[in-house]
Amino acid sequence: MKQVKIHDKIFEPYLFETEIQEQVKKIAIEINKDYEGRKPLFIAILNGSFMFASDLFKNLTIDAEICFIKLASYKGMSSSGRVLTAIGLDMDLFGKEIIIVEDIVDTGKTLNEFLPKLLHQQPASLKIAALLHKPDALVFPINVDYLGFSIPNKFVVGYGLDYDGLGRNLKEIYKLV
Ligand code: IMP
């Protein structure tokens, strides 16, 4: 594998396709075990999580549902000046066993804002599955329950993650040189 150029930046190979697939399978095995007989609902956050969500879901053997949502923020009247809404979340979450599927937890800001909105609907349980996590970048208290890789605080692309819209199609994950 060699370096790739996306827009103006050079990225080098970091996580290979085989190791990504292996980790995704491991997470699926754990979830299959933990959620046996519980029919969880996966909520995948677009755009970045589409590949991870798809591979994870393919490796599940339990009964499970999945929906894809997009988080949009707009300037509102809240004290923070920003309101986060979930587009496409049309299910009643009351009593559901929810697993959020994220591509990467970086500062944790997104989930820190979004999780209270979900909890408001009183699901039976709420867990987080993330392919990547940058512990050194974490600012908000987010605990990842099912994690693929803990990575250094470097910008990465590929396997669903983008740099300014491009790079999502790469089967491997690359990091900024
Ligand atoms: P957070 O709110 O800071 O945790 O950021 C979460 C979102 O930022 C992720 O879902 C990604 O879409 C994006 N993001 C964070 N780090 C990276 C990266 O290294 N590459 C691509 N996208 C990233």
Backbone and ligand atoms as CSV (ligand in chain L), in Angstrom:
chain,resi,resn,atom,element,x,y,z
A,1,MET,N,N,0.834,-1.189,0.000
A,1,MET,CA,C,0.000,0.000,0.000
A,1,MET,C,C,0.872,1.243,0.000
A,2,LYS,N,N,0.440,2.231,-0.771
A,2,LYS,CA,C,1.253,3.430,-0.769
A,2,LYS,C,C,0.460,4.659,-0.321
A,3,GLN,N,N,1.196,5.742,-0.269
A,3,GLN,CA,C,0.569,6.986,0.168
A,3,GLN,C,C,-0.525,7.405,-0.818
A,4,VAL,N,N,-1.507,8.166,-0.309
A,4,VAL,CA,C,-2.532,8.717,-1.200
A,4,VAL,C,C,-2.597,10.228,-1.004
A,5,LYS,N,N,-2.949,10.907,-2.098
A,5,LYS,CA,C,-3.115,12.358,-2.009
A,5,LYS,C,C,-4.605,12.664,-2.079
A,6,ILE,N,N,-5.092,13.373,-1.094
A,6,ILE,CA,C,-6.494,13.790,-1.092
A,6,ILE,C,C,-6.517,15.302,-0.942
A,7,HIS,N,N,-7.168,15.950,-1.914
A,7,HIS,CA,C,-7.074,17.408,-2.010
A,7,HIS,C,C,-5.595,17.802,-1.971
A,8,ASP,N,N,-5.220,18.590,-0.975
A,8,ASP,CA,C,-3.847,19.108,-0.911
A,8,ASP,C,C,-2.955,18.301,0.033
A,9,LYS,N,N,-3.473,17.236,0.646
A,9,LYS,CA,C,-2.715,16.564,1.704
A,9,LYS,C,C,-2.325,15.119,1.357
A,10,ILE,N,N,-1.187,14.694,1.939
A,10,ILE,CA,C,-0.703,13.334,1.719
A,10,ILE,C,C,-1.018,12.485,2.957
A,11,PHE,N,N,-1.551,11.293,2.700
A,11,PHE,CA,C,-1.880,10.358,3.781
A,11,PHE,C,C,-1.116,9.060,3.583
A,12,GLU,N,N,-0.697,8.447,4.703
A,12,GLU,CA,C,0.031,7.172,4.604
A,12,GLU,C,C,-0.799,6.041,5.209
A,13,PRO,N,N,-0.566,4.799,4.743
A,13,PRO,CA,C,-1.326,3.659,5.255
A,13,PRO,C,C,-1.185,3.549,6.768
A,14,TYR,N,N,-2.293,3.215,7.417
A,14,TYR,CA,C,-2.249,3.114,8.873
A,14,TYR,C,C,-2.894,1.817,9.367
A,15,LEU,N,N,-4.163,1.576,9.030
A,15,LEU,CA,C,-4.813,0.319,9.425
A,15,LEU,C,C,-5.221,-0.428,8.158
A,16,PHE,N,N,-4.790,-1.669,8.053
A,16,PHE,CA,C,-5.050,-2.456,6.857
A,16,PHE,C,C,-6.458,-3.043,6.857
A,17,GLU,N,N,-6.921,-3.358,5.661
A,17,GLU,CA,C,-8.278,-3.890,5.503
A,17,GLU,C,C,-8.501,-5.136,6.381
A,18,THR,N,N,-7.518,-6.024,6.392
A,18,THR,CA,C,-7.681,-7.270,7.159
A,18,THR,C,C,-7.804,-7.004,8.662
A,19,GLU,N,N,-6.997,-6.076,9.175
A,19,GLU,CA,C,-7.090,-5.813,10.620
A,19,GLU,C,C,-8.381,-5.090,10.983
A,20,ILE,N,N,-8.866,-4.251,10.072
A,20,ILE,CA,C,-10.150,-3.575,10.324
A,20,ILE,C,C,-11.264,-4.633,10.380
A,21,GLN,N,N,-11.272,-5.505,9.363
A,21,GLN,CA,C,-12.327,-6.523,9.304
A,21,GLN,C,C,-12.283,-7.443,10.523
A,22,GLU,N,N,-11.070,-7.756,10.961
A,22,GLU,CA,C,-10.890,-8.616,12.130
A,22,GLU,C,C,-11.488,-7.961,13.389
A,23,GLN,N,N,-11.208,-6.677,13.566
A,23,GLN,CA,C,-11.719,-5.960,14.738
A,23,GLN,C,C,-13.239,-5.849,14.686
A,24,VAL,N,N,-13.767,-5.583,13.475
A,24,VAL,CA,C,-15.220,-5.457,13.327
A,24,VAL,C,C,-15.883,-6.782,13.703
A,25,LYS,N,N,-15.270,-7.891,13.270
A,25,LYS,CA,C,-15.819,-9.214,13.615
A,25,LYS,C,C,-15.789,-9.438,15.122
A,26,LYS,N,N,-14.696,-9.012,15.763
A,26,LYS,CA,C,-14.580,-9.175,17.222
A,26,LYS,C,C,-15.690,-8.423,17.947
A,27,ILE,N,N,-15.958,-7.201,17.486
A,27,ILE,CA,C,-17.030,-6.410,18.106
A,27,ILE,C,C,-18.371,-7.122,17.909
A,28,ALA,N,N,-18.594,-7.640,16.693
A,28,ALA,CA,C,-19.857,-8.334,16.397
A,28,ALA,C,C,-20.023,-9.558,17.302
A,29,ILE,N,N,-18.939,-10.280,17.523
A,29,ILE,CA,C,-19.002,-11.476,18.384
A,29,ILE,C,C,-19.398,-11.082,19.810
A,30,GLU,N,N,-18.788,-9.981,20.285
A,30,GLU,CA,C,-19.107,-9.485,21.635
A,30,GLU,C,C,-20.576,-9.087,21.746
A,31,ILE,N,N,-21.048,-8.362,20.718
A,31,ILE,CA,C,-22.440,-7.909,20.728
A,31,ILE,C,C,-23.398,-9.102,20.621
A,32,ASN,N,N,-23.043,-10.065,19.764
A,32,ASN,CA,C,-23.874,-11.277,19.643
A,32,ASN,C,C,-24.052,-11.947,20.998
A,33,LYS,N,N,-22.969,-11.943,21.770
A,33,LYS,CA,C,-22.996,-12.592,23.086
A,33,LYS,C,C,-23.808,-11.740,24.084
A,34,ASP,N,N,-23.496,-10.443,24.143
A,34,ASP,CA,C,-24.139,-9.565,25.129
A,34,ASP,C,C,-25.637,-9.379,24.882
A,35,TYR,N,N,-26.046,-9.421,23.603
A,35,TYR,CA,C,-27.432,-9.072,23.269
A,35,TYR,C,C,-28.276,-10.265,22.827
A,36,GLU,N,N,-27.814,-11.442,23.125
A,36,GLU,CA,C,-28.570,-12.643,22.764
A,36,GLU,C,C,-30.010,-12.548,23.304
A,37,GLY,N,N,-30.986,-12.685,22.426
A,37,GLY,CA,C,-32.395,-12.655,22.842
A,37,GLY,C,C,-32.940,-11.276,23.175
A,38,ARG,N,N,-32.157,-10.194,22.857
A,38,ARG,CA,C,-32.589,-8.846,23.287
A,38,ARG,C,C,-32.986,-7.906,22.144
A,39,LYS,N,N,-32.804,-8.316,20.901
A,39,LYS,CA,C,-33.217,-7.521,19.717
A,39,LYS,C,C,-32.843,-6.039,19.790
A,40,PRO,N,N,-31.555,-5.704,19.812
A,40,PRO,CA,C,-31.164,-4.287,19.900
A,40,PRO,C,C,-31.501,-3.502,18.625
A,41,LEU,N,N,-31.568,-2.188,18.796
A,41,LEU,CA,C,-31.725,-1.279,17.659
A,41,LEU,C,C,-30.410,-0.516,17.485
A,42,PHE,N,N,-29.759,-0.696,16.328
A,42,PHE,CA,C,-28.538,0.043,16.033
A,42,PHE,C,C,-28.920,1.378,15.410
A,43,ILE,N,N,-28.338,2.442,15.920
A,43,ILE,CA,C,-28.540,3.764,15.316
A,43,ILE,C,C,-27.191,4.215,14.787
A,44,ALA,N,N,-27.041,4.156,13.459
A,44,ALA,CA,C,-25.765,4.526,12.841
A,44,ALA,C,C,-25.798,5.993,12.446
A,45,ILE,N,N,-24.740,6.690,12.807
A,45,ILE,CA,C,-24.682,8.124,12.527
A,45,ILE,C,C,-23.941,8.383,11.214
A,46,LEU,N,N,-24.683,8.936,10.263
A,46,LEU,CA,C,-24.117,9.238,8.936
A,46,LEU,C,C,-23.300,10.524,8.984
A,47,ASN,N,N,-22.352,10.802,8.042
A,47,ASN,CA,C,-22.064,9.910,6.942
A,47,ASN,C,C,-21.006,8.850,7.291
A,48,GLY,N,N,-20.095,9.219,8.163
A,48,GLY,CA,C,-18.872,8.447,8.366
A,48,GLY,C,C,-19.033,6.990,8.755
A,49,SER,N,N,-20.156,6.618,9.389
A,49,SER,CA,C,-20.250,5.267,9.936
A,49,SER,C,C,-20.827,4.234,8.967
A,50,PHE,N,N,-21.110,4.629,7.718
A,50,PHE,CA,C,-21.858,3.706,6.857
A,50,PHE,C,C,-21.134,2.393,6.574
A,51,MET,N,N,-19.813,2.430,6.400
A,51,MET,CA,C,-19.085,1.188,6.100
A,51,MET,C,C,-18.966,0.307,7.331
A,52,PHE,N,N,-18.604,0.928,8.440
A,52,PHE,CA,C,-18.487,0.206,9.705
A,52,PHE,C,C,-19.825,-0.424,10.069
A,53,ALA,N,N,-20.906,0.362,9.963
A,53,ALA,CA,C,-22.236,-0.138,10.319
A,53,ALA,C,C,-22.610,-1.329,9.448
A,54,SER,N,N,-22.298,-1.230,8.165
A,54,SER,CA,C,-22.651,-2.302,7.238
A,54,SER,C,C,-21.880,-3.587,7.551
A,55,ASP,N,N,-20.571,-3.483,7.753
A,55,ASP,CA,C,-19.766,-4.671,8.055
A,55,ASP,C,C,-20.121,-5.263,9.419
A,56,LEU,N,N,-20.377,-4.384,10.383
A,56,LEU,CA,C,-20.760,-4.861,11.717
A,56,LEU,C,C,-22.084,-5.615,11.635
A,57,PHE,N,N,-23.038,-5.038,10.942
A,57,PHE,CA,C,-24.377,-5.628,10.850
A,57,PHE,C,C,-24.341,-6.984,10.145
A,58,LYS,N,N,-23.474,-7.086,9.121
A,58,LYS,CA,C,-23.353,-8.359,8.387
A,58,LYS,C,C,-22.855,-9.484,9.278
A,59,ASN,N,N,-22.097,-9.114,10.312
A,59,ASN,CA,C,-21.501,-10.117,11.189
A,59,ASN,C,C,-22.352,-10.445,12.410
A,60,LEU,N,N,-23.555,-9.879,12.466
A,60,LEU,CA,C,-24.439,-10.185,13.598
A,60,LEU,C,C,-25.236,-11.444,13.303
A,61,THR,N,N,-25.433,-12.248,14.333
A,61,THR,CA,C,-26.242,-13.458,14.183
A,61,THR,C,C,-27.529,-13.348,15.003
A,62,ILE,N,N,-27.599,-12.310,15.852
A,62,ILE,CA,C,-28.807,-12.096,16.664
A,62,ILE,C,C,-29.838,-11.318,15.846
A,63,ASP,N,N,-31.075,-11.284,16.326
A,63,ASP,CA,C,-32.092,-10.427,15.712
A,63,ASP,C,C,-31.767,-8.991,16.091
A,64,ALA,N,N,-31.732,-8.111,15.107
A,64,ALA,CA,C,-31.409,-6.714,15.399
A,64,ALA,C,C,-32.008,-5.816,14.332
A,65,GLU,N,N,-32.303,-4.570,14.719
A,65,GLU,CA,C,-32.792,-3.575,13.762
A,65,GLU,C,C,-31.711,-2.525,13.579
A,66,ILE,N,N,-31.778,-1.816,12.460
A,66,ILE,CA,C,-30.819,-0.727,12.263
A,66,ILE,C,C,-31.523,0.460,11.616
A,67,CYS,N,N,-31.150,1.658,12.013
A,67,CYS,CA,C,-31.598,2.843,11.295
A,67,CYS,C,C,-30.419,3.801,11.171
A,68,PHE,N,N,-30.471,4.622,10.152
A,68,PHE,CA,C,-29.384,5.564,9.874
A,68,PHE,C,C,-29.896,6.978,10.092
A,69,ILE,N,N,-29.127,7.745,10.811
A,69,ILE,CA,C,-29.555,9.122,11.056
A,69,ILE,C,C,-28.427,10.089,10.709
A,70,LYS,N,N,-28.815,11.319,10.525
A,70,LYS,CA,C,-27.838,12.358,10.281
A,70,LYS,C,C,-28.033,13.426,11.346
A,71,LEU,N,N,-26.940,13.882,11.905
A,71,LEU,CA,C,-27.042,14.938,12.908
A,71,LEU,C,C,-26.786,16.274,12.235
A,72,ALA,N,N,-27.672,17.205,12.488
A,72,ALA,CA,C,-27.497,18.530,11.899
A,72,ALA,C,C,-27.508,19.552,13.013
A,73,SER,N,N,-26.635,20.522,12.919
A,73,SER,CA,C,-26.671,21.555,13.945
A,73,SER,C,C,-27.024,22.881,13.284
A,74,TYR,N,N,-27.832,23.625,13.978
A,74,TYR,CA,C,-28.171,24.944,13.470
A,74,TYR,C,C,-28.188,25.902,14.646
A,75,LYS,N,N,-28.076,27.144,14.361
A,75,LYS,CA,C,-28.080,28.146,15.431
A,75,LYS,C,C,-29.480,28.263,15.995
A,76,GLY,N,N,-29.581,28.006,17.283
A,76,GLY,CA,C,-30.899,28.093,17.910
A,76,GLY,C,C,-30.875,29.080,19.063
A,77,MET,N,N,-31.840,28.922,19.939
A,77,MET,CA,C,-31.958,29.876,21.041
A,77,MET,C,C,-31.381,29.313,22.336
A,78,SER,N,N,-30.758,28.137,22.264
A,78,SER,CA,C,-30.239,27.544,23.496
A,78,SER,C,C,-29.049,28.349,24.003
A,79,SER,N,N,-28.644,28.059,25.224
A,79,SER,CA,C,-27.567,28.842,25.834
A,79,SER,C,C,-26.252,28.652,25.075
A,80,SER,N,N,-26.077,27.472,24.508
A,80,SER,CA,C,-24.827,27.220,23.785
A,80,SER,C,C,-24.877,27.846,22.394
A,81,GLY,N,N,-26.075,28.243,21.959
A,81,GLY,CA,C,-26.215,28.866,20.654
A,81,GLY,C,C,-26.298,27.854,19.530
A,82,ARG,N,N,-26.285,26.566,19.879
A,82,ARG,CA,C,-26.274,25.544,18.853
A,82,ARG,C,C,-27.292,24.476,19.241
A,83,VAL,N,N,-28.095,24.064,18.285
A,83,VAL,CA,C,-29.068,23.017,18.571
A,83,VAL,C,C,-28.790,21.853,17.644
A,84,LEU,N,N,-28.711,20.674,18.227
A,84,LEU,CA,C,-28.417,19.482,17.439
A,84,LEU,C,C,-29.710,18.715,17.214
A,85,THR,N,N,-30.035,18.433,15.940
A,85,THR,CA,C,-31.224,17.624,15.687
A,85,THR,C,C,-30.840,16.376,14.922
A,86,ALA,N,N,-31.586,15.323,15.148
A,86,ALA,CA,C,-31.350,14.057,14.455
A,86,ALA,C,C,-32.354,13.933,13.325
A,87,ILE,N,N,-31.847,13.861,12.080
A,87,ILE,CA,C,-32.727,13.718,10.924
A,87,ILE,C,C,-32.869,12.231,10.614
A,88,GLY,N,N,-34.093,11.780,10.489
A,88,GLY,CA,C,-34.327,10.382,10.130
A,88,GLY,C,C,-34.625,9.482,11.312
A,89,LEU,N,N,-34.658,10.061,12.484
A,89,LEU,CA,C,-34.956,9.244,13.668
A,89,LEU,C,C,-36.459,9.277,13.920
A,90,ASP,N,N,-37.157,8.325,13.277
A,90,ASP,CA,C,-38.617,8.370,13.356
A,90,ASP,C,C,-39.191,7.236,14.201
A,91,MET,N,N,-38.306,6.551,14.956
A,91,MET,CA,C,-38.802,5.437,15.763
A,91,MET,C,C,-39.022,5.874,17.203
A,92,ASP,N,N,-39.931,5.185,17.854
A,92,ASP,CA,C,-40.129,5.414,19.279
A,92,ASP,C,C,-39.056,4.604,20.019
A,93,LEU,N,N,-38.238,5.276,20.801
A,93,LEU,CA,C,-37.105,4.597,21.439
A,93,LEU,C,C,-37.428,4.085,22.842
A,94,PHE,N,N,-38.636,4.354,23.293
A,94,PHE,CA,C,-38.996,3.936,24.646
A,94,PHE,C,C,-38.836,2.419,24.820
A,95,GLY,N,N,-38.058,2.036,25.817
A,95,GLY,CA,C,-37.887,0.611,26.128
A,95,GLY,C,C,-36.962,-0.153,25.197
A,96,LYS,N,N,-36.353,0.542,24.216
A,96,LYS,CA,C,-35.486,-0.146,23.237
A,96,LYS,C,C,-34.066,-0.297,23.778
A,97,GLU,N,N,-33.409,-1.332,23.299
A,97,GLU,CA,C,-31.996,-1.558,23.635
A,97,GLU,C,C,-31.192,-0.949,22.493
A,98,ILE,N,N,-30.583,0.200,22.740
A,98,ILE,CA,C,-29.962,0.959,21.656
A,98,ILE,C,C,-28.446,0.831,21.650
A,99,ILE,N,N,-27.900,0.664,20.453
A,99,ILE,CA,C,-26.451,0.711,20.274
A,99,ILE,C,C,-26.163,1.772,19.208
A,100,ILE,N,N,-25.482,2.839,19.610
A,100,ILE,CA,C,-25.092,3.898,18.674
A,100,ILE,C,C,-23.869,3.411,17.900
A,101,VAL,N,N,-23.864,3.636,16.588
A,101,VAL,CA,C,-22.711,3.246,15.775
A,101,VAL,C,C,-22.055,4.510,15.209
A,102,GLU,N,N,-20.817,4.733,15.637
A,102,GLU,CA,C,-20.068,5.926,15.214
A,102,GLU,C,C,-18.778,5.497,14.505
A,103,ASP,N,N,-18.335,6.299,13.561
A,103,ASP,CA,C,-17.045,6.021,12.924
A,103,ASP,C,C,-15.897,6.325,13.891
A,104,ILE,N,N,-15.958,7.504,14.495
A,104,ILE,CA,C,-14.855,7.908,15.370
A,104,ILE,C,C,-15.351,8.824,16.482
A,105,VAL,N,N,-14.854,8.589,17.674
A,105,VAL,CA,C,-15.102,9.517,18.773
A,105,VAL,C,C,-13.819,10.305,18.963
A,106,ASP,N,N,-13.911,11.598,18.682
A,106,ASP,CA,C,-12.744,12.469,18.706
A,106,ASP,C,C,-12.780,13.288,20.013
A,107,THR,N,N,-13.395,14.463,20.008
A,107,THR,CA,C,-13.523,15.238,21.245
A,107,THR,C,C,-14.690,14.711,22.102
A,108,GLY,N,N,-15.609,13.989,21.459
A,108,GLY,CA,C,-16.780,13.495,22.170
A,108,GLY,C,C,-17.933,14.492,22.185
A,109,LYS,N,N,-17.730,15.639,21.556
A,109,LYS,CA,C,-18.726,16.720,21.578
A,109,LYS,C,C,-20.055,16.279,20.966
A,110,THR,N,N,-19.973,15.628,19.792
A,110,THR,CA,C,-21.186,15.215,19.084
A,110,THR,C,C,-22.050,14.312,19.965
A,111,LEU,N,N,-21.445,13.267,20.506
A,111,LEU,CA,C,-22.229,12.324,21.310
A,111,LEU,C,C,-22.657,12.946,22.631
A,112,ASN,N,N,-21.807,13.791,23.175
A,112,ASN,CA,C,-22.148,14.457,24.432
A,112,ASN,C,C,-23.422,15.291,24.288
A,113,GLU,N,N,-23.620,15.836,23.093
A,113,GLU,CA,C,-24.836,16.623,22.853
A,113,GLU,C,C,-26.022,15.744,22.487
A,114,PHE,N,N,-25.712,14.655,21.775
A,114,PHE,CA,C,-26.791,13.834,21.221
A,114,PHE,C,C,-27.374,12.832,22.230
A,115,LEU,N,N,-26.519,12.236,23.065
A,115,LEU,CA,C,-26.990,11.179,23.968
A,115,LEU,C,C,-28.118,11.625,24.914
A,116,PRO,N,N,-28.026,12.831,25.500
A,116,PRO,CA,C,-29.130,13.244,26.378
A,116,PRO,C,C,-30.476,13.286,25.660
A,117,LYS,N,N,-30.443,13.623,24.362
A,117,LYS,CA,C,-31.709,13.657,23.586
A,117,LYS,C,C,-32.299,12.254,23.467
A,118,LEU,N,N,-31.430,11.264,23.296
A,118,LEU,CA,C,-31.897,9.886,23.202
A,118,LEU,C,C,-32.407,9.402,24.557
A,119,LEU,N,N,-31.635,9.711,25.601
A,119,LEU,CA,C,-32.001,9.250,26.944
A,119,LEU,C,C,-33.350,9.820,27.376
A,120,HIS,N,N,-33.665,11.002,26.858
A,120,HIS,CA,C,-34.937,11.664,27.138
A,120,HIS,C,C,-36.120,10.766,26.749
A,121,GLN,N,N,-35.903,9.934,25.713
A,121,GLN,CA,C,-36.973,9.034,25.243
A,121,GLN,C,C,-37.040,7.733,26.028
A,122,GLN,N,N,-36.219,7.623,27.057
A,122,GLN,CA,C,-36.215,6.464,27.961
A,122,GLN,C,C,-36.036,5.097,27.298
A,123,PRO,N,N,-34.918,4.920,26.582
A,123,PRO,CA,C,-34.616,3.582,26.086
A,123,PRO,C,C,-34.271,2.664,27.263
A,124,ALA,N,N,-34.365,1.344,27.051
A,124,ALA,CA,C,-34.041,0.403,28.133
A,124,ALA,C,C,-32.547,0.444,28.427
A,125,SER,N,N,-31.754,0.617,27.366
A,125,SER,CA,C,-30.300,0.716,27.541
A,125,SER,C,C,-29.705,1.480,26.371
A,126,LEU,N,N,-28.495,2.003,26.577
A,126,LEU,CA,C,-27.841,2.797,25.531
A,126,LEU,C,C,-26.340,2.559,25.579
A,127,LYS,N,N,-25.811,1.970,24.504
A,127,LYS,CA,C,-24.365,1.697,24.443
A,127,LYS,C,C,-23.802,2.323,23.173
A,128,ILE,N,N,-22.469,2.432,23.152
A,128,ILE,CA,C,-21.808,3.038,21.992
A,128,ILE,C,C,-20.808,2.065,21.381
A,129,ALA,N,N,-20.928,1.887,20.060
A,129,ALA,CA,C,-19.921,1.133,19.311
A,129,ALA,C,C,-19.228,2.114,18.376
A,130,ALA,N,N,-17.907,2.213,18.490
A,130,ALA,CA,C,-17.161,3.122,17.612
A,130,ALA,C,C,-15.971,2.375,17.035
A,131,LEU,N,N,-15.717,2.598,15.756
A,131,LEU,CA,C,-14.565,1.937,15.148
A,131,LEU,C,C,-13.270,2.520,15.703
A,132,LEU,N,N,-13.238,3.848,15.805
A,132,LEU,CA,C,-12.017,4.515,16.249
A,132,LEU,C,C,-12.286,5.451,17.422
A,133,HIS,N,N,-11.245,5.642,18.215
A,133,HIS,CA,C,-11.357,6.558,19.349
A,133,HIS,C,C,-9.989,7.208,19.542
A,134,LYS,N,N,-10.000,8.550,19.707
A,134,LYS,CA,C,-8.737,9.256,19.981
A,134,LYS,C,C,-8.778,9.720,21.434
A,135,PRO,N,N,-8.296,8.898,22.360
A,135,PRO,CA,C,-8.397,9.249,23.789
A,135,PRO,C,C,-7.734,10.582,24.120
A,136,ASP,N,N,-6.644,10.915,23.423
A,136,ASP,CA,C,-5.936,12.165,23.730
A,136,ASP,C,C,-6.710,13.405,23.287
A,137,ALA,N,N,-7.710,13.216,22.431
A,137,ALA,CA,C,-8.485,14.358,21.940
A,137,ALA,C,C,-9.776,14.542,22.727
A,138,LEU,N,N,-10.096,13.564,23.570
A,138,LEU,CA,C,-11.379,13.569,24.282
A,138,LEU,C,C,-11.503,14.749,25.248
A,139,VAL,N,N,-12.582,15.509,25.087
A,139,VAL,CA,C,-12.832,16.659,25.944
A,139,VAL,C,C,-14.079,16.412,26.800
A,140,PHE,N,N,-15.035,15.692,26.205
A,140,PHE,CA,C,-16.298,15.435,26.888
A,140,PHE,C,C,-16.318,13.986,27.391
A,141,PRO,N,N,-17.023,13.732,28.481
A,141,PRO,CA,C,-16.974,12.406,29.106
A,141,PRO,C,C,-17.788,11.349,28.356
A,142,ILE,N,N,-17.191,10.774,27.330
A,142,ILE,CA,C,-17.871,9.740,26.557
A,142,ILE,C,C,-17.157,8.410,26.756
A,143,ASN,N,N,-17.937,7.390,27.087
A,143,ASN,CA,C,-17.374,6.065,27.277
A,143,ASN,C,C,-17.784,5.166,26.095
A,144,VAL,N,N,-16.791,4.657,25.381
A,144,VAL,CA,C,-17.088,3.783,24.238
A,144,VAL,C,C,-17.156,2.336,24.740
A,145,ASP,N,N,-18.317,1.703,24.534
A,145,ASP,CA,C,-18.511,0.352,25.063
A,145,ASP,C,C,-17.909,-0.714,24.162
A,146,TYR,N,N,-18.016,-0.527,22.862
A,146,TYR,CA,C,-17.439,-1.476,21.896
A,146,TYR,C,C,-16.525,-0.695,20.964
A,147,LEU,N,N,-15.221,-0.969,21.072
A,147,LEU,CA,C,-14.252,-0.160,20.331
A,147,LEU,C,C,-13.388,-1.011,19.408
A,148,GLY,N,N,-13.188,-0.487,18.187
A,148,GLY,CA,C,-12.285,-1.152,17.249
A,148,GLY,C,C,-10.834,-0.844,17.573
A,149,PHE,N,N,-10.465,0.436,17.468
A,149,PHE,CA,C,-9.074,0.839,17.684
A,149,PHE,C,C,-8.995,2.153,18.456
A,150,SER,N,N,-8.049,2.183,19.372
A,150,SER,CA,C,-7.690,3.425,20.047
A,150,SER,C,C,-6.521,3.990,19.246
A,151,ILE,N,N,-6.637,5.231,18.763
A,151,ILE,CA,C,-5.571,5.759,17.901
A,151,ILE,C,C,-5.034,7.084,18.428
A,152,PRO,N,N,-3.815,7.456,18.021
A,152,PRO,CA,C,-3.258,8.744,18.446
A,152,PRO,C,C,-4.059,9.908,17.853
A,153,ASN,N,N,-3.835,11.070,18.367
A,153,ASN,CA,C,-4.564,12.253,17.942
A,153,ASN,C,C,-4.076,12.768,16.587
A,154,LYS,N,N,-4.335,11.991,15.546
A,154,LYS,CA,C,-3.923,12.332,14.177
A,154,LYS,C,C,-5.133,12.235,13.268
A,155,PHE,N,N,-5.184,13.061,12.246
A,155,PHE,CA,C,-6.324,13.030,11.335
A,155,PHE,C,C,-6.249,11.800,10.424
A,156,VAL,N,N,-7.351,11.056,10.334
A,156,VAL,CA,C,-7.377,9.838,9.513
A,156,VAL,C,C,-8.501,9.887,8.472
A,157,VAL,N,N,-8.306,9.135,7.388
A,157,VAL,CA,C,-9.350,9.020,6.353
A,157,VAL,C,C,-9.487,7.566,5.913
A,158,GLY,N,N,-10.567,7.282,5.215
A,158,GLY,CA,C,-10.787,5.958,4.652
A,158,GLY,C,C,-11.826,5.179,5.431
A,159,TYR,N,N,-12.343,4.099,4.819
A,159,TYR,CA,C,-13.337,3.226,5.441
A,159,TYR,C,C,-14.512,4.070,5.995
A,160,GLY,N,N,-14.976,4.972,5.164
A,160,GLY,CA,C,-16.126,5.802,5.535
A,160,GLY,C,C,-15.761,7.203,5.995
A,161,LEU,N,N,-14.525,7.363,6.498
A,161,LEU,CA,C,-14.121,8.689,6.997
A,161,LEU,C,C,-13.572,9.540,5.854
A,162,ASP,N,N,-13.863,10.820,5.912
A,162,ASP,CA,C,-13.470,11.695,4.804
A,162,ASP,C,C,-12.536,12.813,5.234
A,163,TYR,N,N,-11.850,13.339,4.229
A,163,TYR,CA,C,-11.190,14.637,4.389
A,163,TYR,C,C,-11.869,15.560,3.388
A,164,ASP,N,N,-12.635,16.497,3.890
A,164,ASP,CA,C,-13.362,17.444,3.054
A,164,ASP,C,C,-14.120,16.736,1.917
A,165,GLY,N,N,-14.838,15.700,2.274
A,165,GLY,CA,C,-15.716,15.018,1.314
A,165,GLY,C,C,-15.111,13.843,0.575
A,166,LEU,N,N,-13.803,13.747,0.551
A,166,LEU,CA,C,-13.171,12.662,-0.210
A,166,LEU,C,C,-12.478,11.642,0.704
A,167,GLY,N,N,-12.225,10.456,0.129
A,167,GLY,CA,C,-11.466,9.420,0.843
A,167,GLY,C,C,-12.324,8.360,1.504
A,168,ARG,N,N,-13.643,8.534,1.474
A,168,ARG,CA,C,-14.524,7.585,2.174
A,168,ARG,C,C,-14.480,6.195,1.565
A,169,ASN,N,N,-14.178,6.112,0.260
A,169,ASN,CA,C,-14.202,4.840,-0.457
A,169,ASN,C,C,-12.999,3.945,-0.196
A,170,LEU,N,N,-11.960,4.454,0.443
A,170,LEU,CA,C,-10.771,3.636,0.693
A,170,LEU,C,C,-11.115,2.470,1.624
A,171,LYS,N,N,-10.568,1.284,1.305
A,171,LYS,CA,C,-10.870,0.100,2.131
A,171,LYS,C,C,-10.032,0.082,3.394
A,172,GLU,N,N,-8.927,0.838,3.378
A,172,GLU,CA,C,-8.023,0.889,4.522
A,172,GLU,C,C,-8.173,2.268,5.180
A,173,ILE,N,N,-7.513,2.423,6.327
A,173,ILE,CA,C,-7.515,3.740,6.976
A,173,ILE,C,C,-6.115,4.325,6.859
A,174,TYR,N,N,-6.069,5.577,6.455
A,174,TYR,CA,C,-4.794,6.287,6.249
A,174,TYR,C,C,-4.690,7.425,7.245
A,175,LYS,N,N,-3.458,7.744,7.629
A,175,LYS,CA,C,-3.301,8.918,8.506
A,175,LYS,C,C,-2.479,10.004,7.836
A,176,LEU,N,N,-2.733,11.203,8.273
A,176,LEU,CA,C,-2.061,12.368,7.700
A,176,LEU,C,C,-0.564,12.281,7.936
A,177,VAL,N,N,0.214,12.514,6.869
A,177,VAL,CA,C,1.682,12.485,7.004
A,177,VAL,C,C,2.138,13.748,7.722
L,1,IMP,P1,P,-16.345,14.681,17.954
L,1,IMP,O1,O,-17.673,15.343,18.119
L,1,IMP,O2,O,-15.201,15.630,18.158
L,1,IMP,O3,O,-16.179,13.420,18.781
L,1,IMP,O4,O,-16.192,14.311,16.426
L,1,IMP,C1,C,-16.883,13.311,15.856
L,1,IMP,C2,C,-16.953,13.462,14.348
L,1,IMP,O5,O,-15.878,14.260,13.793
L,1,IMP,C3,C,-16.794,12.090,13.731
L,1,IMP,O6,O,-18.019,11.424,13.645
L,1,IMP,C4,C,-16.164,12.398,12.386
L,1,IMP,O7,O,-17.169,12.635,11.437
L,1,IMP,C5,C,-15.363,13.664,12.606
L,1,IMP,N1,N,-13.912,13.341,12.794
L,1,IMP,C6,C,-13.209,13.406,13.947
L,1,IMP,N2,N,-11.925,13.034,13.772
L,1,IMP,C7,C,-11.806,12.714,12.452
L,1,IMP,C8,C,-10.700,12.233,11.633
L,1,IMP,O8,O,-9.547,12.018,12.073
L,1,IMP,N3,N,-10.987,12.020,10.314
L,1,IMP,C9,C,-12.230,12.226,9.774
L,1,IMP,N4,N,-13.266,12.653,10.503
L,1,IMP,C10,C,-13.077,12.897,11.835
